[in-house]
Amino acid sequence: MTPRVLRTVLRRLRHRGPAGAVARTRLHPLDLLAEAHAGILQRPGRSALTALGTVLGVGTFVAILGLTATASSQIDARFNTLVATEVTIEDIGGDGAEHIANAFPDDAPSRMENLNGVRHAGVYWHVDVTGGSTVTAAPVGDTAAGEEAAVVAATPGVLAAADPTLSQGRTFDAFHQGRAEDVVVIGSGLADRLGITTLETQPAVFIGGTPLTVIGIVDDVARQEDLLLSVIVPSSTAEKYWGGPARGERAKMLVSTRLGAATQIAQEAALALDPAHPDRFKSIPPPDPRTLRGNVSGDLDQLLLLLAGICLVIGTVGIANTTLVAVLERTAEIGVRRALGARARHITAQFLTESGALGALGGLVGTSLGTLTVVGVAVARDWTPIIHPATVAAAPLIGLATGLLAGLYPAWRASRIQPVEALRR
């Protein structure tokens, strides 16, 4: 029994009535807080472990909401710089007798680039290579170093719109396109598999027995990531050796625009390409950024908040279990309090205060750890950390509510202990 309890006992003894009855006095809030504080500090190690579940749950809650808000802002930034400036135009120009292998006119890139707001535009399609799409860096007939790779025919505007990062060399341009030069650009992964480490020796690859000089190795692209796994050939060169798109294949156009122009370009593209047959083309504008952000944030919230809820449930069970054990260990103390006039609601209030204090303490520590996690991740990724004030304000309250909920049953059990039975034990 703590010194505080002894002082309370003596004070209650002085209030005995003439017949020996115990006067049931009120429990002062300061006494309630002091007893809860003493009860928690009696076993600090156990109290710390008890609050750990709430720390993890609240910390996860704050970290999830903070990281989701931070990631959403980065999604907005990436959307504005990439997706919001990209338009794809598909060739849907009819089947059967009306089928056109490539409905895009020869000057399609220049027609699109003449539209206000267009930065780069180019036509591309997958090539049906005669003899298979095995690409080798060895002489014809030696396929020991062969690799299966897609062969993409593209005008120079496609690579410009894809915004490539070159590790070596350069991309082909209007000169190579106009002269149908035998050149290719490949991704760095394919170059490694083919054993091409430098362009100083002017290495060549063989596609269906046709030698083509590698003039550039692409390390990364901002758009059309599948180009990294392909061999990119000037469209005029592809037509010279393999013709246009095979039947069943359709050409596409990639267009990069300035910010804010993509929707308008998507509406104007079909008429600009073929005023007589605009129905041969289908423009795909960028999606609504609010819908994209909402879908991503919603998926993250539902998944990760479930994990936070599981941590809070674990914390609630931990606090309830420890508080119940404390009730059993402090049965004698409870009996003395009841014998000296403490009412059942006073015992209930004491144990609820202890469990609520543990929950609130866990909520405060969890809020701090969650905030530090958000800031740490943002700094590591060079992001701007975003945490809503409502999240920081609500998190400790969630910890408090968790503690109070966990302490309901143990506090009720403690209030039901009878003084005679408790003192007999």
Secondary structure, DSSP 8 states (H G I E B T S, - for coil): --HHHHHHHHHHHTT--TTS--------HHHHHHHHHHHHHHSHHHHHHHHHHHHHHHHHHHHHHHHHHHHHHHHHHHHHHTGGGEEEEEE---SGGG--S--S-TTHHHHHHTSTTEEEEEEEEE---TT--EEESS-TT--TT-EE-EEEEE-HHHHHHH-EEEEEE----HHHHHHT-SEEEEEHHHHHHHT---STT--EEEETTEEEEEEEEEEEESS-GGGGGEEEEEHHHHHHHH-S--TT---EEEEEE-TT-HHHHHHHHHHHH-TT-GGGEEEE----HHHHHHHHHHHHHHHHHHHHHHHHHHHHHHHHHHHHHHHHHTHHHHHHHHHTT--HHHHHHHHHHHHHHHHHHHHHHHHHHHHHHHHHHHHHTT------HHHHHHHHHHHHHHHHHHHHHHHHHHHT--HHHHHH-
